[in-house]
Amino acid sequence: MPAKRRKFSPQYKAEAVQMVVQTGRTFAEVARDLGINPTTLGNWVNAWKDEHPETSPEESPVDRARISELEAEVARLRMENEFLKKAAAFFARMQE
């Protein structure tokens, strides 16, 4: 006798998708926690992404910290570059 196909409410699907989208966890992790097939959850997430193309996944705190560090390093390197340009111009005038 074939297994009966499970039906999920739209609210259940939306909550499962949000668990993937907002937490950044993989389909497999969330599907295992919910007791559903990862492929099914993946289909739900892909459908949601097709309906909401303008939204992008939020950066994790680690990503935000890394971006802040890199922006600070870029600012420091730009200042050093400007200083070196001025120093090179100064020493070029001194050679004349």
N, CA, C and O atoms as CSV, one atom per row, in Angstrom:
chain,resi,resn,atom,element,x,y,z
A,1,MET,N,N,0.838,-1.161,0.000
A,1,MET,CA,C,0.000,0.000,0.000
A,1,MET,C,C,0.900,1.246,0.000
A,1,MET,O,O,1.776,1.352,0.858
A,2,PRO,N,N,0.714,2.187,-0.929
A,2,PRO,CA,C,1.573,3.366,-1.013
A,2,PRO,C,C,1.359,4.290,0.192
A,2,PRO,O,O,0.279,4.358,0.779
A,3,ALA,N,N,2.434,4.990,0.525
A,3,ALA,CA,C,2.361,5.922,1.651
A,3,ALA,C,C,1.488,7.107,1.270
A,3,ALA,O,O,1.464,7.540,0.118
A,4,LYS,N,N,0.783,7.614,2.248
A,4,LYS,CA,C,-0.090,8.751,2.016
A,4,LYS,C,C,0.752,10.022,1.956
A,4,LYS,O,O,1.666,10.225,2.756
A,5,ARG,N,N,0.426,10.852,1.008
A,5,ARG,CA,C,1.165,12.090,0.823
A,5,ARG,C,C,0.761,13.113,1.892
A,5,ARG,O,O,-0.424,13.349,2.128
A,6,ARG,N,N,1.760,13.707,2.524
A,6,ARG,CA,C,1.486,14.691,3.571
A,6,ARG,C,C,1.148,16.039,2.949
A,6,ARG,O,O,1.712,16.413,1.921
A,7,LYS,N,N,0.244,16.754,3.565
A,7,LYS,CA,C,-0.137,18.103,3.120
A,7,LYS,C,C,0.303,19.086,4.197
A,7,LYS,O,O,0.152,18.831,5.391
A,8,PHE,N,N,0.844,20.205,3.754
A,8,PHE,CA,C,1.313,21.232,4.677
A,8,PHE,C,C,0.556,22.520,4.413
A,8,PHE,O,O,0.291,22.875,3.264
A,9,SER,N,N,0.213,23.212,5.482
A,9,SER,CA,C,-0.513,24.477,5.343
A,9,SER,C,C,0.433,25.554,4.817
A,9,SER,O,O,1.648,25.456,4.991
A,10,PRO,N,N,-0.120,26.574,4.178
A,10,PRO,CA,C,0.717,27.678,3.711
A,10,PRO,C,C,1.486,28.356,4.851
A,10,PRO,O,O,2.618,28.800,4.659
A,11,GLN,N,N,0.877,28.434,6.023
A,11,GLN,CA,C,1.547,29.048,7.168
A,11,GLN,C,C,2.758,28.215,7.583
A,11,GLN,O,O,3.817,28.765,7.885
A,12,TYR,N,N,2.605,26.897,7.598
A,12,TYR,CA,C,3.709,26.010,7.963
A,12,TYR,C,C,4.853,26.175,6.972
A,12,TYR,O,O,6.018,26.254,7.363
A,13,LYS,N,N,4.512,26.225,5.679
A,13,LYS,CA,C,5.531,26.391,4.642
A,13,LYS,C,C,6.264,27.717,4.819
A,13,LYS,O,O,7.490,27.779,4.729
A,14,ALA,N,N,5.492,28.783,5.073
A,14,ALA,CA,C,6.096,30.113,5.238
A,14,ALA,C,C,7.034,30.140,6.439
A,14,ALA,O,O,8.115,30.723,6.361
A,15,GLU,N,N,6.643,29.528,7.528
A,15,GLU,CA,C,7.501,29.502,8.714
A,15,GLU,C,C,8.771,28.690,8.461
A,15,GLU,O,O,9.853,29.062,8.916
A,16,ALA,N,N,8.634,27.587,7.739
A,16,ALA,CA,C,9.807,26.769,7.417
A,16,ALA,C,C,10.769,27.547,6.520
A,16,ALA,O,O,11.983,27.508,6.721
A,17,VAL,N,N,10.227,28.246,5.542
A,17,VAL,CA,C,11.061,29.050,4.639
A,17,VAL,C,C,11.772,30.138,5.424
A,17,VAL,O,O,12.962,30.371,5.212
A,18,GLN,N,N,11.063,30.811,6.329
A,18,GLN,CA,C,11.677,31.875,7.113
A,18,GLN,C,C,12.800,31.346,8.001
A,18,GLN,O,O,13.774,32.053,8.260
A,19,MET,N,N,12.666,30.112,8.467
A,19,MET,CA,C,13.747,29.513,9.261
A,19,MET,C,C,15.019,29.399,8.433
A,19,MET,O,O,16.120,29.566,8.957
A,20,VAL,N,N,14.876,29.117,7.155
A,20,VAL,CA,C,16.049,29.008,6.270
A,20,VAL,C,C,16.574,30.397,5.915
A,20,VAL,O,O,17.773,30.662,6.005
A,21,VAL,N,N,15.660,31.276,5.511
A,21,VAL,CA,C,16.056,32.597,5.013
A,21,VAL,C,C,16.638,33.471,6.117
A,21,VAL,O,O,17.673,34.104,5.912
A,22,GLN,N,N,16.006,33.520,7.263
A,22,GLN,CA,C,16.438,34.439,8.313
A,22,GLN,C,C,17.612,33.928,9.125
A,22,GLN,O,O,18.448,34.721,9.558
A,23,THR,N,N,17.694,32.634,9.342
A,23,THR,CA,C,18.770,32.118,10.181
A,23,THR,C,C,20.007,31.748,9.383
A,23,THR,O,O,21.092,31.616,9.950
A,24,GLY,N,N,19.860,31.578,8.063
A,24,GLY,CA,C,21.003,31.211,7.250
A,24,GLY,C,C,21.385,29.742,7.366
A,24,GLY,O,O,22.439,29.329,6.881
A,25,ARG,N,N,20.534,28.959,8.007
A,25,ARG,CA,C,20.807,27.523,8.124
A,25,ARG,C,C,20.528,26.846,6.790
A,25,ARG,O,O,19.812,27.392,5.951
A,26,THR,N,N,21.085,25.671,6.593
A,26,THR,CA,C,20.895,24.959,5.337
A,26,THR,C,C,19.531,24.289,5.303
A,26,THR,O,O,18.875,24.104,6.328
A,27,PHE,N,N,19.119,23.928,4.074
A,27,PHE,CA,C,17.858,23.202,3.898
A,27,PHE,C,C,17.871,21.933,4.733
A,27,PHE,O,O,16.899,21.607,5.414
A,28,ALA,N,N,18.997,21.221,4.668
A,28,ALA,CA,C,19.085,19.921,5.344
A,28,ALA,C,C,18.906,20.057,6.855
A,28,ALA,O,O,18.208,19.250,7.470
A,29,GLU,N,N,19.528,21.067,7.456
A,29,GLU,CA,C,19.423,21.254,8.901
A,29,GLU,C,C,17.973,21.544,9.319
A,29,GLU,O,O,17.442,20.931,10.245
A,30,VAL,N,N,17.362,22.480,8.618
A,30,VAL,CA,C,15.987,22.857,8.965
A,30,VAL,C,C,15.039,21.698,8.679
A,30,VAL,O,O,14.155,21.403,9.484
A,31,ALA,N,N,15.220,21.047,7.544
A,31,ALA,CA,C,14.344,19.920,7.190
A,31,ALA,C,C,14.458,18.799,8.214
A,31,ALA,O,O,13.452,18.194,8.586
A,32,ARG,N,N,15.668,18.520,8.670
A,32,ARG,CA,C,15.863,17.481,9.683
A,32,ARG,C,C,15.133,17.859,10.971
A,32,ARG,O,O,14.484,17.016,11.591
A,33,ASP,N,N,15.240,19.132,11.374
A,33,ASP,CA,C,14.555,19.590,12.588
A,33,ASP,C,C,13.034,19.478,12.465
A,33,ASP,O,O,12.345,19.166,13.436
A,34,LEU,N,N,12.521,19.737,11.262
A,34,LEU,CA,C,11.075,19.726,11.057
A,34,LEU,C,C,10.535,18.356,10.651
A,34,LEU,O,O,9.324,18.135,10.665
A,35,GLY,N,N,11.418,17.451,10.296
A,35,GLY,CA,C,10.980,16.118,9.900
A,35,GLY,C,C,10.397,16.056,8.499
A,35,GLY,O,O,9.499,15.260,8.222
A,36,ILE,N,N,10.926,16.922,7.602
A,36,ILE,CA,C,10.461,16.902,6.216
A,36,ILE,C,C,11.646,16.648,5.293
A,36,ILE,O,O,12.801,16.707,5.714
A,37,ASN,N,N,11.348,16.369,4.045
A,37,ASN,CA,C,12.375,16.098,3.056
A,37,ASN,C,C,13.099,17.397,2.694
A,37,ASN,O,O,12.445,18.413,2.455
A,38,PRO,N,N,14.438,17.384,2.648
A,38,PRO,CA,C,15.174,18.606,2.295
A,38,PRO,C,C,14.828,19.134,0.908
A,38,PRO,O,O,14.820,20.347,0.695
A,39,THR,N,N,14.545,18.249,-0.033
A,39,THR,CA,C,14.183,18.683,-1.377
A,39,THR,C,C,12.870,19.450,-1.363
A,39,THR,O,O,12.717,20.445,-2.073
A,40,THR,N,N,11.934,18.991,-0.564
A,40,THR,CA,C,10.653,19.687,-0.438
A,40,THR,C,C,10.860,21.090,0.108
A,40,THR,O,O,10.311,22.058,-0.417
A,41,LEU,N,N,11.651,21.191,1.158
A,41,LEU,CA,C,11.936,22.503,1.740
A,41,LEU,C,C,12.675,23.381,0.737
A,41,LEU,O,O,12.395,24.575,0.631
A,42,GLY,N,N,13.609,22.800,0.007
A,42,GLY,CA,C,14.329,23.557,-1.020
A,42,GLY,C,C,13.392,24.109,-2.079
A,42,GLY,O,O,13.562,25.239,-2.536
A,43,ASN,N,N,12.402,23.316,-2.470
A,43,ASN,CA,C,11.416,23.795,-3.445
A,43,ASN,C,C,10.625,24.964,-2.879
A,43,ASN,O,O,10.358,25.934,-3.589
A,44,TRP,N,N,10.249,24.881,-1.616
A,44,TRP,CA,C,9.502,25.977,-0.986
A,44,TRP,C,C,10.345,27.250,-0.940
A,44,TRP,O,O,9.850,28.340,-1.226
A,45,VAL,N,N,11.614,27.104,-0.580
A,45,VAL,CA,C,12.499,28.279,-0.493
A,45,VAL,C,C,12.709,28.882,-1.877
A,45,VAL,O,O,12.671,30.103,-2.029
A,46,ASN,N,N,12.929,28.051,-2.882
A,46,ASN,CA,C,13.123,28.569,-4.243
A,46,ASN,C,C,11.872,29.289,-4.741
A,46,ASN,O,O,11.976,30.324,-5.399
A,47,ALA,N,N,10.707,28.760,-4.437
A,47,ALA,CA,C,9.459,29.422,-4.822
A,47,ALA,C,C,9.346,30.771,-4.120
A,47,ALA,O,O,8.929,31.756,-4.728
A,48,TRP,N,N,9.716,30.817,-2.848
A,48,TRP,CA,C,9.660,32.075,-2.098
A,48,TRP,C,C,10.630,33.099,-2.695
A,48,TRP,O,O,10.295,34.276,-2.826
A,49,LYS,N,N,11.831,32.642,-3.053
A,49,LYS,CA,C,12.821,33.551,-3.647
A,49,LYS,C,C,12.346,34.077,-4.999
A,49,LYS,O,O,12.610,35.230,-5.340
A,50,ASP,N,N,11.652,33.249,-5.766
A,50,ASP,CA,C,11.102,33.705,-7.045
A,50,ASP,C,C,10.045,34.781,-6.833
A,50,ASP,O,O,9.938,35.713,-7.630
A,51,GLU,N,N,9.260,34.656,-5.762
A,51,GLU,CA,C,8.221,35.636,-5.461
A,51,GLU,C,C,8.787,36.908,-4.840
A,51,GLU,O,O,8.159,37.962,-4.933
A,52,HIS,N,N,9.956,36.835,-4.210
A,52,HIS,CA,C,10.558,37.973,-3.519
A,52,HIS,C,C,11.980,38.200,-4.018
A,52,HIS,O,O,12.928,38.039,-3.248
A,53,PRO,N,N,12.154,38.567,-5.279
A,53,PRO,CA,C,13.522,38.703,-5.804
A,53,PRO,C,C,14.287,39.896,-5.237
A,53,PRO,O,O,15.518,39.887,-5.227
A,54,GLU,N,N,13.583,40.918,-4.767
A,54,GLU,CA,C,14.260,42.120,-4.278
A,54,GLU,C,C,14.888,41.930,-2.905
A,54,GLU,O,O,15.787,42.684,-2.531
A,55,THR,N,N,14.443,40.958,-2.165
A,55,THR,CA,C,14.996,40.753,-0.836
A,55,THR,C,C,16.259,39.910,-0.932
A,55,THR,O,O,16.327,38.943,-1.691
A,56,SER,N,N,17.240,40.291,-0.158
A,56,SER,CA,C,18.484,39.529,-0.123
A,56,SER,C,C,18.702,39.035,1.296
A,56,SER,O,O,18.235,39.661,2.248
A,57,PRO,N,N,19.396,37.936,1.447
A,57,PRO,CA,C,19.643,37.443,2.804
A,57,PRO,C,C,20.467,38.453,3.600
A,57,PRO,O,O,21.402,39.059,3.076
A,58,GLU,N,N,20.118,38.620,4.839
A,58,GLU,CA,C,20.840,39.565,5.681
A,58,GLU,C,C,22.214,39.022,6.018
A,58,GLU,O,O,22.439,37.813,6.068
A,59,GLU,N,N,23.119,39.950,6.246
A,59,GLU,CA,C,24.472,39.554,6.616
A,59,GLU,C,C,24.492,39.084,8.058
A,59,GLU,O,O,23.752,39.585,8.905
A,60,SER,N,N,25.328,38.141,8.311
A,60,SER,CA,C,25.467,37.663,9.678
A,60,SER,C,C,26.316,38.670,10.458
A,60,SER,O,O,27.006,39.489,9.851
A,61,PRO,N,N,26.277,38.624,11.774
A,61,PRO,CA,C,27.111,39.532,12.572
A,61,PRO,C,C,28.605,39.379,12.247
A,61,PRO,O,O,29.355,40.355,12.280
A,62,VAL,N,N,29.019,38.176,11.941
A,62,VAL,CA,C,30.423,37.948,11.584
A,62,VAL,C,C,30.749,38.680,10.287
A,62,VAL,O,O,31.803,39.307,10.171
A,63,ASP,N,N,29.838,38.600,9.305
A,63,ASP,CA,C,30.050,39.288,8.035
A,63,ASP,C,C,30.089,40.798,8.230
A,63,ASP,O,O,30.939,41.482,7.661
A,64,ARG,N,N,29.163,41.317,9.038
A,64,ARG,CA,C,29.142,42.767,9.290
A,64,ARG,C,C,30.427,43.229,9.957
A,64,ARG,O,O,30.963,44.282,9.611
A,65,ALA,N,N,30.928,42.446,10.914
A,65,ALA,CA,C,32.175,42.805,11.592
A,65,ALA,C,C,33.337,42.793,10.613
A,65,ALA,O,O,34.182,43.688,10.632
A,66,ARG,N,N,33.378,41.790,9.767
A,66,ARG,CA,C,34.458,41.682,8.781
A,66,ARG,C,C,34.402,42.845,7.798
A,66,ARG,O,O,35.442,43.398,7.437
A,67,ILE,N,N,33.200,43.225,7.360
A,67,ILE,CA,C,33.047,44.353,6.446
A,67,ILE,C,C,33.524,45.637,7.112
A,67,ILE,O,O,34.197,46.449,6.477
A,68,SER,N,N,33.183,45.830,8.385
A,68,SER,CA,C,33.631,47.020,9.116
A,68,SER,C,C,35.154,47.066,9.200
A,68,SER,O,O,35.762,48.119,9.005
A,69,GLU,N,N,35.762,45.926,9.488
A,69,GLU,CA,C,37.219,45.860,9.550
A,69,GLU,C,C,37.840,46.212,8.204
A,69,GLU,O,O,38.811,46.965,8.142
A,70,LEU,N,N,37.292,45.679,7.148
A,70,LEU,CA,C,37.832,45.943,5.818
A,70,LEU,C,C,37.651,47.398,5.410
A,70,LEU,O,O,38.538,47.979,4.784
A,71,GLU,N,N,36.512,47.996,5.757
A,71,GLU,CA,C,36.294,49.412,5.448
A,71,GLU,C,C,37.292,50.281,6.202
A,71,GLU,O,O,37.812,51.247,5.644
A,72,ALA,N,N,37.567,49.950,7.465
A,72,ALA,CA,C,38.552,50.708,8.240
A,72,ALA,C,C,39.940,50.560,7.628
A,72,ALA,O,O,40.699,51.527,7.566
A,73,GLU,N,N,40.272,49.364,7.180
A,73,GLU,CA,C,41.581,49.139,6.558
A,73,GLU,C,C,41.705,49.911,5.249
A,73,GLU,O,O,42.766,50.461,4.956
A,74,VAL,N,N,40.635,49.959,4.461
A,74,VAL,CA,C,40.658,50.714,3.211
A,74,VAL,C,C,40.876,52.196,3.496
A,74,VAL,O,O,41.660,52.848,2.807
A,75,ALA,N,N,40.197,52.730,4.494
A,75,ALA,CA,C,40.365,54.144,4.848
A,75,ALA,C,C,41.802,54.425,5.274
A,75,ALA,O,O,42.387,55.429,4.868
A,76,ARG,N,N,42.373,53.535,6.095
A,76,ARG,CA,C,43.763,53.713,6.540
A,76,ARG,C,C,44.727,53.658,5.360
A,76,ARG,O,O,45.647,54.471,5.275
A,77,LEU,N,N,44.527,52.718,4.461
A,77,LEU,CA,C,45.422,52.587,3.306
A,77,LEU,C,C,45.316,53.780,2.366
A,77,LEU,O,O,46.307,54.182,1.757
A,78,ARG,N,N,44.121,54.344,2.245
A,78,ARG,CA,C,43.966,55.543,1.404
A,78,ARG,C,C,44.721,56.717,2.002
A,78,ARG,O,O,45.357,57.484,1.279
A,79,MET,N,N,44.654,56.861,3.329
A,79,MET,CA,C,45.405,57.947,3.978
A,79,MET,C,C,46.902,57.753,3.777
A,79,MET,O,O,47.622,58.701,3.463
A,80,GLU,N,N,47.370,56.515,3.960
A,80,GLU,CA,C,48.790,56.248,3.768
A,80,GLU,C,C,49.206,56.531,2.324
A,80,GLU,O,O,50.291,57.061,2.085
A,81,ASN,N,N,48.366,56.186,1.381
A,81,ASN,CA,C,48.664,56.414,-0.032
A,81,ASN,C,C,48.775,57.910,-0.315
A,81,ASN,O,O,49.690,58.346,-1.014
A,82,GLU,N,N,47.844,58.695,0.227
A,82,GLU,CA,C,47.903,60.151,0.044
A,82,GLU,C,C,49.190,60.718,0.650
A,82,GLU,O,O,49.839,61.571,0.046
A,83,PHE,N,N,49.552,60.246,1.832
A,83,PHE,CA,C,50.777,60.706,2.477
A,83,PHE,C,C,51.993,60.377,1.621
A,83,PHE,O,O,52.878,61.215,1.451
A,84,LEU,N,N,52.039,59.176,1.088
A,84,LEU,CA,C,53.182,58.774,0.262
A,84,LEU,C,C,53.260,59.585,-1.025
A,84,LEU,O,O,54.356,59.893,-1.494
A,85,LYS,N,N,52.121,59.934,-1.597
A,85,LYS,CA,C,52.124,60.792,-2.788
A,85,LYS,C,C,52.723,62.159,-2.465
A,85,LYS,O,O,53.529,62.693,-3.227
A,86,LYS,N,N,52.317,62.716,-1.321
A,86,LYS,CA,C,52.828,64.029,-0.922
A,86,LYS,C,C,54.312,63.957,-0.610
A,86,LYS,O,O,55.067,64.863,-0.964
A,87,ALA,N,N,54.738,62.880,0.055
A,87,ALA,CA,C,56.156,62.720,0.368
A,87,ALA,C,C,56.974,62.568,-0.902
A,87,ALA,O,O,58.064,63.132,-1.000
A,88,ALA,N,N,56.476,61.827,-1.867
A,88,ALA,CA,C,57.191,61.653,-3.132
A,88,ALA,C,C,57.308,62.985,-3.862
A,88,ALA,O,O,58.361,63.287,-4.423
A,89,ALA,N,N,56.263,63.773,-3.863
A,89,ALA,CA,C,56.297,65.086,-4.509
A,89,ALA,C,C,57.288,66.001,-3.789
A,89,ALA,O,O,58.032,66.735,-4.439
A,90,PHE,N,N,57.306,65.965,-2.458
A,90,PHE,CA,C,58.230,66.787,-1.685
A,90,PHE,C,C,59.677,66.434,-2.000
A,90,PHE,O,O,60.491,67.323,-2.252
A,91,PHE,N,N,60.004,65.151,-1.988
A,91,PHE,CA,C,61.380,64.734,-2.244
A,91,PHE,C,C,61.765,64.961,-3.704
A,91,PHE,O,O,62.939,65.177,-4.002
A,92,ALA,N,N,60.805,64.916,-4.611
A,92,ALA,CA,C,61.105,65.203,-6.024
A,92,ALA,C,C,61.483,66.673,-6.175
A,92,ALA,O,O,62.372,66.999,-6.961
A,93,ARG,N,N,60.815,67.577,-5.426
A,93,ARG,CA,C,61.171,68.997,-5.478
A,93,ARG,C,C,62.529,69.246,-4.851
A,93,ARG,O,O,63.268,70.128,-5.289
A,94,MET,N,N,62.859,68.473,-3.827
A,94,MET,CA,C,64.141,68.641,-3.159
A,94,MET,C,C,65.299,68.222,-4.064
A,94,MET,O,O,66.404,68.744,-3.915
A,95,GLN,N,N,65.079,67.302,-4.989
A,95,GLN,CA,C,66.125,66.820,-5.889
A,95,GLN,C,C,66.456,67.835,-6.974
A,95,GLN,O,O,67.549,67.798,-7.539
A,96,GLU,N,N,65.528,68.741,-7.275
A,96,GLU,CA,C,65.752,69.694,-8.373
A,96,GLU,C,C,66.734,70.741,-8.030
A,96,GLU,O,O,67.023,71.610,-8.852
